[in-house]
């Protein structure tokens, strides 16, 4: 493997987690001598100032560090890169295997979608640097170009003189086909819930499948957000029926709701029962826990601390191994959304349940699923057999 291919492992720069305060986690980029990369750290600080989630900051930090390492090992001046050099970075991302520390055998290749995401973050970093005079002013112009939209999505406002039909399109990207969201089938959903070894994990999985919440939204829930009574007036809430509130706020485990707008999600009796089982377990294994967070550590130290994203990811990975098929937190959200669409729920209601600001994000679930395609073919064939008799 070339020296450049090792950039993500032995490059001079790496992303590090820094605790800014008990309630806030920051990410920084440092070199081998533990010196801060000032420009990259400033970019990450701008993400925090824009109220981006800690998980987004973590991912972007790794991508920027990867780009800086590539530039150093490939002899590219990141302050003033040529277009051909940036294009070579894009190609390198999908042609050089990703080697994990301690892993045996050849590393896996990044997908074109992953490469596009890394280059998108890199482009934003370069544009940020150009605005502050750290990057050559000509660079942002290389990263995008005008594109006229001959066809627009439903509801798109083109303007009185079609002035909004011209948008900026990224110049550095691979063309990708539109992929359907990865889902769990009915038997797979049942298997995942059954594989959960305790009531807390069963409640978390059931909640994600029933509400379509993002994992960060679930981990950011507080007990005061859970209104699982038939009437909640005593809690100061006039919304009828069992429901929960998703609210964007700072949490000790750095979980953060992506949407800035609070929303309410009705829940089923099954979820209420799962929550009751979890509360019994919480009282048994964590007596005296003084934490308003819904999901807390019960089976490892520090007990009573809010459950982190890494804890949840570890739990989901364990369920995937036990079940023998792929399971990821966001697949549960995709599954909930697709089940609503297939049940005939209006798309605008699905948009509200998912907390999508733009309907474009919801449209990906309005597709001809394999199940519906099979039903259409079998129904048509059955009708033909009946008429031929």
C-alpha positions as CSV (number, residue, x, y, z in Angstrom):
1,X,0.0,0.0,0.0
2,X,1.2,3.5,-0.8
3,X,2.2,6.0,1.8
4,X,-0.8,8.1,0.9
5,X,-3.1,5.1,1.4
6,X,-2.0,5.0,5.0
7,X,-3.1,8.7,5.6
8,X,-6.1,7.8,7.7
9,X,-3.9,5.7,10.0
10,X,-0.5,7.2,10.3
11,X,-0.9,10.7,9.0
12,X,0.3,13.6,11.1
13,X,-3.2,14.9,11.9
14,X,-6.0,13.2,13.8
15,X,-9.3,14.1,15.4
16,X,-9.5,14.2,19.1
17,X,-12.4,14.6,21.6
18,X,-12.1,17.4,24.1
19,X,-14.4,18.0,27.0
20,X,-15.3,21.7,26.8
21,X,-17.7,21.5,29.8
22,X,-19.8,18.8,31.6
23,X,-22.6,19.5,29.2
24,X,-20.6,20.1,26.0
25,X,-18.1,18.0,24.0
26,X,-15.9,19.6,21.4
27,X,-13.7,18.0,18.7
28,X,-10.3,19.3,17.7
29,X,-7.7,18.3,15.2
30,X,-4.1,17.9,16.4
31,X,-0.8,16.9,14.9
32,X,1.7,14.3,16.1
33,X,3.1,16.8,18.6
34,X,-0.3,17.6,20.1
35,X,-0.4,21.0,18.5
36,X,-3.9,22.3,17.4
37,X,-4.5,22.8,13.7
38,X,-5.8,26.3,14.1
39,X,-7.8,26.6,10.9
40,X,-9.4,23.1,11.2
41,X,-10.3,23.7,14.8
42,X,-11.9,27.1,13.9
43,X,-14.0,25.3,11.3
44,X,-15.2,22.8,13.9
45,X,-15.9,25.6,16.3
46,X,-18.1,27.2,13.6
47,X,-20.2,24.0,13.5
48,X,-20.8,24.2,17.2
49,X,-21.7,27.9,16.9
50,X,-24.2,26.9,14.2
51,X,-25.7,24.4,16.7
52,X,-24.7,21.3,14.8
53,X,-24.9,18.0,16.7
54,X,-21.8,16.6,18.4
55,X,-22.0,13.5,16.3
56,X,-21.9,15.7,13.1
57,X,-18.9,17.5,14.5
58,X,-17.2,14.2,15.3
59,X,-17.7,12.9,11.7
60,X,-16.6,16.1,10.1
61,X,-13.5,16.3,12.3
62,X,-12.4,12.9,11.0
63,X,-13.0,13.8,7.4
64,X,-11.1,17.1,7.6
65,X,-8.2,15.3,9.3
66,X,-8.2,12.7,6.5
67,X,-8.0,15.4,3.9
68,X,-5.1,17.2,5.7
69,X,-3.2,13.9,5.9
70,X,-3.8,13.2,2.2
71,X,-2.6,16.7,1.2
72,X,0.6,16.3,3.3
73,X,1.5,12.8,2.1
74,X,0.6,13.6,-1.5
75,X,2.4,16.9,-1.6
76,X,-0.7,19.0,-2.0
77,X,-0.9,22.5,-0.6
78,X,-4.3,22.5,1.1
79,X,-4.4,26.3,1.2
80,X,-4.3,26.5,-2.7
81,X,-5.1,23.1,-4.2
82,X,-5.5,22.5,-8.0
83,X,-8.8,21.1,-9.3
84,X,-6.9,18.0,-10.5
85,X,-5.5,17.4,-7.1
86,X,-8.9,17.6,-5.5
87,X,-10.3,15.2,-8.1
88,X,-7.4,12.8,-7.3
89,X,-8.4,12.9,-3.7
90,X,-11.9,11.9,-4.7
91,X,-10.6,9.0,-6.7
92,X,-8.2,8.0,-4.0
93,X,-11.1,7.7,-1.5
94,X,-12.7,4.8,-3.5
95,X,-9.5,3.1,-4.8
96,X,-7.4,2.8,-1.6
97,X,-8.6,0.3,1.1
98,X,-9.4,1.6,4.5
99,X,-7.1,-0.2,6.9
100,X,-8.3,-0.6,10.5
101,X,-5.7,-0.9,13.3
102,X,-5.2,-4.5,14.3
103,X,-7.5,-5.8,11.5
104,X,-6.2,-8.8,9.5
105,X,-6.5,-9.0,5.7
106,X,-7.1,-6.4,3.1
107,X,-9.2,-3.4,4.1
108,X,-12.5,-2.5,2.6
109,X,-13.1,0.1,-0.1
110,X,-15.2,3.2,0.6
111,X,-18.4,3.5,-1.4
112,X,-18.9,6.4,-3.8
113,X,-21.5,7.8,-1.4
114,X,-19.0,7.8,1.4
115,X,-16.4,9.5,-0.9
116,X,-19.0,12.1,-1.9
117,X,-19.8,12.9,1.8
118,X,-16.1,13.3,2.6
119,X,-15.5,15.6,-0.3
120,X,-18.6,17.6,0.6
121,X,-17.2,18.2,4.1
122,X,-13.8,19.0,2.6
123,X,-15.4,21.6,0.3
124,X,-17.2,23.3,3.1
125,X,-13.9,23.4,5.1
126,X,-12.1,25.0,2.1
127,X,-15.0,27.5,1.5
128,X,-14.8,28.5,5.2
129,X,-11.1,29.0,4.9
130,X,-11.5,31.1,1.8
131,X,-13.9,33.4,3.7
132,X,-11.3,34.0,6.4
133,X,-8.4,34.4,4.0
134,X,-6.7,31.0,4.7
135,X,-7.5,29.5,1.4
136,X,-7.0,31.0,-2.1
137,X,-10.0,32.9,-3.2
138,X,-10.1,31.0,-6.5
139,X,-10.8,27.7,-4.8
140,X,-14.5,28.0,-3.9
141,X,-15.2,28.7,-7.6
142,X,-13.8,25.3,-8.5
143,X,-16.0,23.5,-6.1
144,X,-19.4,24.3,-7.6
145,X,-20.9,25.5,-10.9
146,X,-24.3,26.9,-11.9
147,X,-27.0,24.3,-13.0
148,X,-30.4,25.1,-14.6
149,X,-33.1,22.8,-13.2
150,X,-35.2,21.7,-16.2
151,X,-37.3,19.5,-13.9
152,X,-38.1,20.5,-10.3
153,X,-39.6,18.5,-7.4
154,X,-43.2,19.0,-6.4
155,X,-43.7,22.2,-4.4
156,X,-40.4,23.8,-5.5
157,X,-40.7,27.6,-5.9
158,X,-39.1,28.5,-9.1
159,X,-39.7,32.3,-8.6
160,X,-41.8,34.7,-10.7
161,X,-39.1,34.8,-13.4
162,X,-37.7,31.2,-12.9
163,X,-34.8,32.8,-11.1
164,X,-34.6,30.0,-8.6
165,X,-34.2,27.3,-11.3
166,X,-30.5,28.0,-11.4
167,X,-28.7,26.4,-8.4
168,X,-25.1,25.7,-7.5
169,X,-24.1,22.1,-8.2
170,X,-21.0,20.4,-6.8
171,X,-18.3,19.7,-9.4
172,X,-16.5,17.1,-7.3
173,X,-18.7,14.1,-6.9
174,X,-19.5,10.6,-8.2
175,X,-22.8,10.0,-9.8
176,X,-24.9,7.7,-7.7
177,X,-28.1,5.8,-8.3
178,X,-31.0,6.4,-6.0
179,X,-30.9,3.7,-3.4
180,X,-33.9,2.6,-1.4
181,X,-33.6,3.0,2.4
182,X,-32.4,-0.2,4.1
183,X,-35.3,-1.7,6.0
184,X,-36.1,-4.6,8.4
185,X,-38.8,-7.1,7.4
186,X,-41.5,-8.1,9.8
187,X,-39.7,-11.3,11.0
188,X,-36.5,-9.3,11.3
189,X,-38.1,-6.7,13.5
190,X,-39.5,-9.4,15.8
191,X,-36.1,-11.1,15.9
192,X,-34.3,-7.8,16.9
193,X,-36.8,-7.1,19.7
194,X,-36.6,-10.7,20.9
195,X,-32.7,-10.6,20.9
196,X,-32.6,-7.7,23.3
197,X,-31.3,-9.1,26.6
198,X,-33.0,-6.6,29.0
199,X,-36.0,-4.4,29.2
200,X,-34.1,-1.2,28.6
201,X,-32.7,-2.4,25.3
202,X,-36.1,-3.8,24.3
203,X,-37.7,-0.5,25.0
204,X,-35.1,1.5,23.0
205,X,-35.4,-0.8,20.0
206,X,-39.2,-0.8,20.2
207,X,-39.3,3.0,20.6
208,X,-37.1,3.5,17.5
209,X,-39.3,1.1,15.4
210,X,-42.6,2.6,16.7
211,X,-41.7,6.4,16.6
212,X,-39.1,6.7,13.8
213,X,-36.9,8.8,16.1
214,X,-33.3,9.3,15.3
215,X,-31.0,7.6,17.8
216,X,-29.8,11.0,19.1
217,X,-33.3,12.1,19.7
218,X,-34.1,8.9,21.7
219,X,-30.9,9.2,23.8
220,X,-31.8,12.8,24.5
221,X,-35.2,12.0,25.9
222,X,-35.9,12.9,29.5
223,X,-38.5,11.3,31.7
224,X,-40.4,14.6,31.7
225,X,-40.8,14.2,27.9
226,X,-42.6,10.9,28.3
227,X,-46.4,11.4,28.7
228,X,-47.7,7.8,28.6
229,X,-51.0,8.5,30.3
230,X,-54.4,8.6,28.7
231,X,-54.6,12.3,29.8
232,X,-51.6,14.5,30.6
233,X,-53.3,17.6,32.0
234,X,-51.6,16.9,35.4
235,X,-48.3,17.1,33.7
236,X,-49.2,20.5,32.2
237,X,-49.8,19.1,28.8
238,X,-53.2,19.2,27.0
239,X,-52.3,16.7,24.2
240,X,-54.6,13.7,24.5
241,X,-53.5,10.1,24.5
242,X,-50.0,8.6,25.2
243,X,-47.2,10.4,23.5
244,X,-43.7,11.7,23.9
245,X,-42.0,15.0,23.2
246,X,-38.8,15.4,21.1
247,X,-37.0,18.6,22.2
248,X,-33.7,19.9,21.1
249,X,-31.5,20.6,24.1
250,X,-28.0,20.1,25.5
251,X,-27.6,16.8,27.3
252,X,-24.8,15.4,29.4
253,X,-24.3,12.5,26.9
254,X,-24.0,15.0,24.0
255,X,-27.2,13.6,22.4
256,X,-28.9,16.2,20.4
257,X,-32.2,16.3,18.4
258,X,-31.3,17.2,14.8
259,X,-34.4,19.3,14.2
260,X,-34.6,22.7,15.9
261,X,-38.4,22.4,16.1
262,X,-39.9,20.4,18.9
263,X,-42.5,17.8,17.9
264,X,-44.9,15.3,19.5
265,X,-45.1,11.7,18.6
266,X,-48.2,9.6,19.6
267,X,-47.3,6.1,20.8
268,X,-49.0,2.7,21.0
269,X,-50.0,0.6,24.0
270,X,-47.2,-1.8,23.2
271,X,-44.6,0.9,23.7
272,X,-46.3,2.0,26.9
273,X,-46.0,-1.6,28.2
274,X,-42.3,-1.8,27.1
275,X,-41.7,1.4,29.0
276,X,-43.4,0.1,32.1
277,X,-41.2,-3.0,32.0
278,X,-38.1,-0.8,31.7
279,X,-39.1,1.3,34.6
280,X,-39.5,-1.8,36.8
281,X,-36.0,-2.9,35.7
282,X,-34.6,0.6,36.3
283,X,-36.0,0.6,39.9
284,X,-34.5,-2.8,40.4
285,X,-31.0,-2.3,39.0
286,X,-30.5,1.4,39.5
287,X,-32.3,2.3,42.8
288,X,-31.8,5.9,43.7
289,X,-30.6,7.0,40.3
290,X,-31.0,10.7,40.2
291,X,-31.1,11.3,36.4
292,X,-34.0,12.6,34.4
293,X,-32.6,10.9,31.3
294,X,-34.8,8.1,30.0
295,X,-31.9,5.8,28.9
296,X,-29.2,5.4,31.6
297,X,-26.5,2.9,32.4
298,X,-27.9,0.0,34.5
299,X,-25.4,-2.8,34.0
300,X,-22.0,-1.1,33.9
301,X,-20.3,1.7,35.6
302,X,-20.9,4.5,36.0
303,X,-24.5,3.4,36.8
304,X,-27.1,6.0,36.4
305,X,-25.2,8.0,33.8
306,X,-27.0,8.9,30.6
307,X,-26.5,6.2,27.9
308,X,-24.1,7.4,25.2
309,X,-24.3,7.0,21.5
310,X,-21.3,4.6,21.6
311,X,-23.2,2.5,24.2
312,X,-26.3,2.3,22.0
313,X,-24.2,1.5,18.9
314,X,-22.5,-1.3,20.8
315,X,-25.8,-2.7,21.8
316,X,-27.2,-2.6,18.2
317,X,-24.1,-4.2,16.9
318,X,-24.5,-7.0,19.4
319,X,-28.1,-7.5,18.3
320,X,-27.0,-7.7,14.7
321,X,-24.4,-10.4,15.6
322,X,-27.0,-12.4,17.5
323,X,-29.6,-12.1,14.8
324,X,-27.2,-12.8,11.9
325,X,-28.2,-9.8,9.7
326,X,-27.4,-6.2,9.4
327,X,-28.9,-3.8,12.0
328,X,-28.1,-0.2,12.3
329,X,-29.9,2.5,14.4
330,X,-31.0,4.5,11.3
331,X,-32.5,1.4,9.7
332,X,-35.1,1.3,12.5
333,X,-36.1,4.9,11.5
334,X,-36.2,3.9,7.8
335,X,-38.4,0.9,8.7
336,X,-40.9,3.0,10.7
337,X,-41.2,5.6,7.9
338,X,-41.7,2.9,5.2
339,X,-44.3,1.0,7.3
340,X,-46.3,4.2,7.7
341,X,-46.2,4.9,4.0
342,X,-47.2,1.3,3.1
343,X,-50.1,1.5,5.6
344,X,-51.5,4.5,3.7
345,X,-50.5,7.3,6.1
346,X,-50.5,10.7,4.3
347,X,-46.9,11.8,3.4
348,X,-47.4,15.1,5.2
349,X,-48.2,13.2,8.4
350,X,-45.1,11.1,7.9
351,X,-43.1,14.2,7.4
352,X,-44.3,15.6,10.7
353,X,-43.7,12.3,12.6
354,X,-40.1,12.1,11.3
355,X,-39.4,15.8,12.0
356,X,-38.4,16.6,8.4
357,X,-38.2,20.3,7.7
358,X,-38.2,19.7,3.9
359,X,-40.6,17.3,2.2
360,X,-37.7,16.3,0.0
361,X,-36.3,14.2,2.9
362,X,-39.6,12.4,3.2
363,X,-39.9,11.6,-0.5
364,X,-37.3,8.9,-0.4
365,X,-39.8,6.7,1.5
366,X,-42.5,7.1,-1.1
367,X,-41.2,4.5,-3.5
368,X,-42.4,1.2,-4.9
369,X,-41.1,-1.2,-2.3
370,X,-40.3,-4.8,-3.2
371,X,-43.2,-5.9,-1.1
372,X,-45.7,-3.7,-2.9
373,X,-44.3,-4.7,-6.3
374,X,-44.7,-8.4,-5.4
375,X,-48.3,-7.7,-4.2
376,X,-49.1,-5.9,-7.4
377,X,-47.8,-8.7,-9.6
378,X,-49.6,-11.4,-7.6
379,X,-52.9,-9.5,-7.4
380,X,-52.9,-8.9,-11.2
381,X,-52.0,-12.6,-11.9
382,X,-54.8,-13.7,-9.5
383,X,-57.3,-11.5,-11.3
384,X,-56.3,-12.9,-14.7
385,X,-56.7,-16.4,-13.5
386,X,-60.2,-15.6,-12.1
387,X,-61.4,-14.1,-15.4
388,X,-60.0,-17.0,-17.5
389,X,-62.1,-19.6,-15.7
